[in-house]
Amino acid sequence: MTDPSRVPRNVRARAEELAEELHRHSHLYYALDSPEIEDAEYDRLFRELQDLEAAYPALARPDSPTRRVGAPPLDAFEVFEHDPPMLSLENALTEGEVRAFEERAARFLRQTYDREVASIAYTAEAKLDGLAVEIIYRGGVLEAGGTRGDGERGEDVTENLRTVQGVPLRLRTPPGGPPPPRLLAARGEIFMRIADFERLNRARGEAGEPLFANPRNAAAGSLRQLDSRITAARPLAVCFYGAGRMEGHAFKSQAELLDTFKAWGLPVNPAWRRCGSLDEVLAWHREMLAGREGSPYEYDGVVLKVDAFDLQRELGATSRAPRWAIAYKFPPRQAATVVEGVLFSVGRTGAITPVAAMRPVRVGGVEVSRATLHNEEEMRRKDVRVGDTVLIQRAGDVIPEVVSVVKEKRPPGARAVQMPLACPVCGTGVRREEGEAALRCPNPLCPAVVRESLRHFGSRHALDIDGLGEKLVNQLVDKGLVREPADLFRLAPEALAALERMGKKSAENLAAAIEKARTRSLGRFIYALGIRHVGEHLADVLAARFGSIEALMAAEEAELMAVHEVGPQVARSIRSFFEEERSRRMVENLLAAGVRPASPARAAGGGASLAGKTFVLTGALSSRTRDEAKRAIEALGGRVTGSVSKNTDYVVAGEAAGSKLAQAEKLGVRVLGEAEFDAVLAGGPLP
């Protein structure tokens, strides 16, 4: 294991930056259905972090995005637990990477089981662009269903799933075929056909409602409605591709599973094929790519799975993905257009991003006129100039980016882009930190920074101010009602009620949410401040270590670096934040406005009392959400997993605890009731 102190400073900084960005984008994509980057860009960042962790193992933190899938569920729905977890898939972008996947599988079988496999048969399935779900059938009748969420816990959307036409409420027994099993956790994808998506958007446009960006967002947004009547009115489709827990039946292969699912009345992937060799898979991939544009539904690649289930069991899985499956992605859709100008946007951290303003062009069925250039370094590397013809792509039908310049079409007057010397919004002189590519506006009261900071400040994993969305934030800032976070806590319900589309009841609800936010946990408060390099987990660690915001503000770099997981870059970032006069004033104004972050329970002597202990949570807790319980355990050094095993130290059982409680009792794992758990978090001894 590489000594962390021997990892170059710039490498540590880049790994921390990548981890935080990937956590954020995972939350946007999986929990909020509002991605900011395309799949190809996410994959690039993910691979970069994987490469850094492979080269410097000391960088691989327990909460690294490479060890997890996705992100946690919203609080609006009940929690739905997956047993076993719904894993993600590794991606391949080239034929060589697919062949390397097969070579790894064969080598693993040879080295682990001394088993030589002459040829591996696969099933190849179109990779539909939708929302993954799991639906439980007990005795052939639909019992419950939920979204994938973070793979271990999703959102319970049972009533919404019941409204989807393709989801059978009861499975059928085929003539001469096997009956449905006693228990089946069927896993599949909710999606929307292109024609249905276009009709839905036309109707929304005529009604003056905002349009969905693409079929995936439409499907995800429709399924995750709190009112199931809205879901019922949406043209959702479903296909099933696998099983979680199953009792009363056993399959020998993926192909048999798909055939039997169809016989039981479960719609299966619209396009799949059993292939006797990898060459057959690659040929079908080329065939599917060629027919992509004429398809009635969106798909962005082919998923290939080792067909035989005995081989799947032997290959097993890593913590993130199975070793027996991989997604062979299609190349991104691209189009050519002309750069007519470059605009500059300012984000929450003050980062100034160049954005190409282009002649409108359709890419993947959507008209686009803006494309990110990421930062000055990237823009210079690609040599993008005003007047250039450029190739743009929308790999995941999300935010377009400039791929390259068509140099042979460059006009004589093409003009190089000059980065601003001052913030384009507030006029403050911009800065660039040593070793960073991004220019930043250092003014925390810049209106653009304030807008993005307020959205972050009130987000679910920060102070969780329900109702504080983008449009409302823009109104509050534009009308001069809010210039910094503290102003939120001085807003009168009457002022809120006077805002556009804000009635008396909505204003009262928002005022109540703001009032509730005054006493959120210290960890949430620290995260809400938006300190660079301080994510949710590290905010909880700092809260547990220092116990108050005042103590954290006074901490010197050496004291910060003594905290586990805080390196020089993070310590400098925290110290710089609190040394900045405007940042300190922002915190002081919040405290003066009556914000009183709740101090965490601290272990006796200030130590991490749960260090080295593994917990599993099951059932509903009355005093805190599942996510809050998880963060409390991690802040005290413990670890939370999704399934009970002989390595589990404690199972925390709330109301309506499920199969995990029974498994704990079977294995002799110590079970904590909620009162015992609260006592432990308050610093009491572990039983």
Secondary structure, 3 states (H helix, E strand, C coil): CCCHHHCCHHHHHHHHHHHHHHHHHHHHHHHCCCCCCCHHHHHHHHHHHHHHHHHCHHHCCCCCHHHCCCCCCCCCCCEEECCCCCCCCCEECCHHHHHHHHHHHHHHHHHHHCCCCCCCCEEEEEEECCEEEEEEEECCEEEEEEECCCCCEEEECHHHHHCCCCCCCECCCCCCCCCCCCEEEEEEEEECCHHHHHHHHHHHHHCCCCCCCCHHHHHHHHHCCCCHHHHHCCCCEEEEEEEEEEECCCCCEHHHHHHHHHHCCCCECCCEEEECCHHHHHHHHHHHHHCCCCCCCCEEEEEEEECEHHHHHHHCECCCCECCEEEEECCCCEEEEEEEEEEEEECCCCEEEEEEEEEEEEECCEEEEEEECCCHHHHHHHCCEECCEEEEECCCCCCCEEEEECHHHCCCCCEECCCCCECCCCCCECECCCCCCCEECCCCCCHHHHHHHHHHHCCCCCCCCCCCCHHHHHHHHHCCCCCCHHHHHHCCHHHHHCCCCCCHHHHHHHHHHHHHHCCCEHHHHHHHCCCCCCCHHHHHHHHHHHCCHHHHHHCCHHHHHCCCCCCHHHHHHHHHHHHCHHHHHHHHHHHHCCCCCECCCCCHHHCCCCCCCEEEEECECCCCCHHHHHHHHHHCCCEEECCCCCCCCEEEECECCCHHHHHHHHHCCEEECHHHHHHHHCCCCCC
